[in-house]
């Protein structure tokens, strides 16, 4: 691998340089690497080096995380892209389309939760036998665990 792309612009960057440029801690970069999100290699002096294209991958990871996409899903999405080039606009279009539906579902679920917060006294009972407000006589107990009413309402709102 040659040392520079153009005069003065190095092709490879140290972990510290990637951290400084991306705004991500060195420990986070190492974590991303152990999770298969980014790759590095060792130079002749056994120092970790990253391709410059890692900067764009880190940017994509940060944006996806801000939208609530789990790292495992980010890794799976990035796994089909080559590590030896930056993420392109077309790559981003495909990635964002796959995440858009999940984000819409989360928004719908959170909106339903917000809209129904005042109908609950906040005790966290989920399915106690005598909640006169949302679950009289524990009718939801037969439908399964968790906040069944909220999940059903969120599902109807997303579908409708």
C-alpha positions as CSV (number, residue, x, y, z in Angstrom):
1,X,0.0,0.0,0.0
2,X,1.5,3.3,-1.0
3,X,2.0,5.9,1.7
4,X,0.1,8.8,0.1
5,X,-2.9,9.4,-2.2
6,X,-1.9,12.9,-3.2
7,X,1.0,14.9,-2.0
8,X,0.6,15.4,1.8
9,X,-2.5,13.2,2.1
10,X,-1.7,9.9,3.7
11,X,-3.7,6.8,2.6
12,X,-3.5,5.2,6.1
13,X,-4.3,6.8,9.4
14,X,-3.5,5.9,13.0
15,X,-6.2,5.1,15.5
16,X,-5.6,8.5,17.2
17,X,-6.0,10.3,13.8
18,X,-9.3,8.4,13.1
19,X,-10.5,9.3,16.6
20,X,-9.7,12.9,16.2
21,X,-11.2,13.2,12.8
22,X,-14.4,11.3,13.6
23,X,-15.0,12.5,17.1
24,X,-15.2,8.9,18.3
25,X,-13.0,7.7,21.2
26,X,-10.1,5.4,20.5
27,X,-11.8,2.7,22.8
28,X,-15.0,3.0,20.7
29,X,-13.0,2.4,17.5
30,X,-11.4,-0.7,19.1
31,X,-14.9,-1.8,20.1
32,X,-16.2,-1.3,16.6
33,X,-13.4,-3.3,15.3
34,X,-14.0,-6.2,17.6
35,X,-17.7,-6.1,16.5
36,X,-16.7,-6.3,12.8
37,X,-17.9,-2.8,11.9
38,X,-14.5,-1.5,10.8
39,X,-11.1,-3.1,9.9
40,X,-7.5,-2.2,10.5
41,X,-4.2,-3.8,9.7
42,X,-0.8,-3.7,11.3
43,X,2.1,-1.9,9.6
44,X,5.7,-3.1,9.7
45,X,6.2,-1.6,13.1
46,X,3.2,-3.5,14.3
47,X,1.1,-0.4,14.7
48,X,-2.6,-0.4,14.0
49,X,-3.5,1.5,10.8
50,X,-6.8,2.3,9.1
51,X,-7.6,3.1,5.6
52,X,-8.9,6.6,5.1
53,X,-12.3,5.2,4.0
54,X,-12.9,4.1,7.6
55,X,-13.8,7.7,8.3
56,X,-16.9,7.4,6.2
57,X,-17.9,4.1,7.7
58,X,-17.6,5.6,11.2
59,X,-19.8,8.5,10.1
60,X,-22.4,6.0,8.8
61,X,-22.2,4.0,12.1
62,X,-22.7,7.2,14.1
63,X,-25.8,8.3,12.1
64,X,-27.3,4.9,12.3
65,X,-26.8,4.7,16.1
66,X,-28.4,8.1,16.5
67,X,-31.5,6.7,14.8
68,X,-31.5,3.8,17.3
69,X,-30.3,1.1,14.9
70,X,-28.6,-1.7,17.0
71,X,-24.9,-2.3,16.2
72,X,-25.6,-5.8,15.1
73,X,-27.9,-4.5,12.4
74,X,-25.4,-1.9,11.4
75,X,-22.7,-4.6,11.2
76,X,-24.9,-6.8,9.0
77,X,-25.7,-3.9,6.7
78,X,-22.1,-2.9,6.4
79,X,-20.9,-6.4,5.9
80,X,-21.9,-6.4,2.2
81,X,-19.8,-3.4,1.5
82,X,-16.1,-3.6,0.7
83,X,-13.7,-2.2,3.3
84,X,-11.2,-0.9,0.8
85,X,-13.3,2.0,-0.4
86,X,-15.5,4.7,1.1
87,X,-19.2,4.2,1.5
88,X,-20.8,5.8,-1.6
89,X,-24.0,7.8,-2.0
90,X,-25.6,4.8,-3.5
91,X,-24.5,2.6,-0.6
92,X,-26.0,5.1,1.8
93,X,-29.3,5.1,-0.2
94,X,-29.6,1.4,0.1
95,X,-28.6,1.3,3.8
96,X,-31.0,4.1,4.7
97,X,-33.9,2.5,2.9
98,X,-33.5,-0.7,4.9
99,X,-33.4,1.3,8.1
100,X,-36.2,3.7,7.2
101,X,-39.0,1.1,7.8
102,X,-37.6,0.1,11.2
103,X,-37.3,3.8,12.2
104,X,-40.9,4.4,11.1
105,X,-42.0,1.4,13.2
106,X,-40.1,2.8,16.2
107,X,-41.6,6.2,15.7
108,X,-45.1,4.8,15.6
109,X,-44.5,2.7,18.7
110,X,-43.1,5.6,20.6
111,X,-45.9,7.9,19.5
112,X,-48.5,5.4,20.7
113,X,-46.7,5.1,24.0
114,X,-46.6,8.8,24.4
115,X,-50.2,9.2,23.5
116,X,-51.3,6.6,26.1
117,X,-49.1,7.6,29.0
118,X,-51.9,9.6,30.6
119,X,-54.2,6.6,30.6
120,X,-51.8,4.7,32.9
121,X,-51.0,5.4,36.5
122,X,-47.4,4.4,35.8
123,X,-47.3,1.5,38.3
124,X,-45.6,-0.8,35.8
125,X,-48.1,-3.6,36.6
126,X,-48.4,-4.7,32.9
127,X,-50.9,-7.4,33.6
128,X,-52.0,-7.4,37.3
129,X,-55.4,-8.9,38.1
130,X,-57.2,-5.8,39.1
131,X,-56.2,-2.7,37.0
132,X,-59.5,-1.1,36.6
133,X,-58.0,1.4,34.1
134,X,-56.5,-0.8,31.4
135,X,-56.9,-4.5,32.4
136,X,-59.9,-5.3,34.6
137,X,-60.0,-8.9,35.7
138,X,-56.6,-9.6,34.1
139,X,-58.1,-10.2,30.6
140,X,-54.7,-9.3,29.1
141,X,-52.9,-12.1,31.1
142,X,-54.1,-14.7,28.5
143,X,-52.7,-12.6,25.6
144,X,-49.1,-12.9,26.7
145,X,-46.4,-11.0,28.6
146,X,-45.6,-7.4,28.5
147,X,-47.7,-4.3,27.7
148,X,-50.1,-6.1,25.4
149,X,-52.5,-3.2,25.0
150,X,-49.9,-0.7,24.0
151,X,-48.3,-3.1,21.6
152,X,-51.7,-3.9,20.0
153,X,-52.5,-0.2,19.6
154,X,-49.1,0.6,18.2
155,X,-49.5,-2.2,15.7
156,X,-52.9,-0.9,14.6
157,X,-51.6,2.7,14.2
158,X,-48.6,1.5,12.2
159,X,-50.8,-0.7,9.9
160,X,-53.5,1.9,9.5
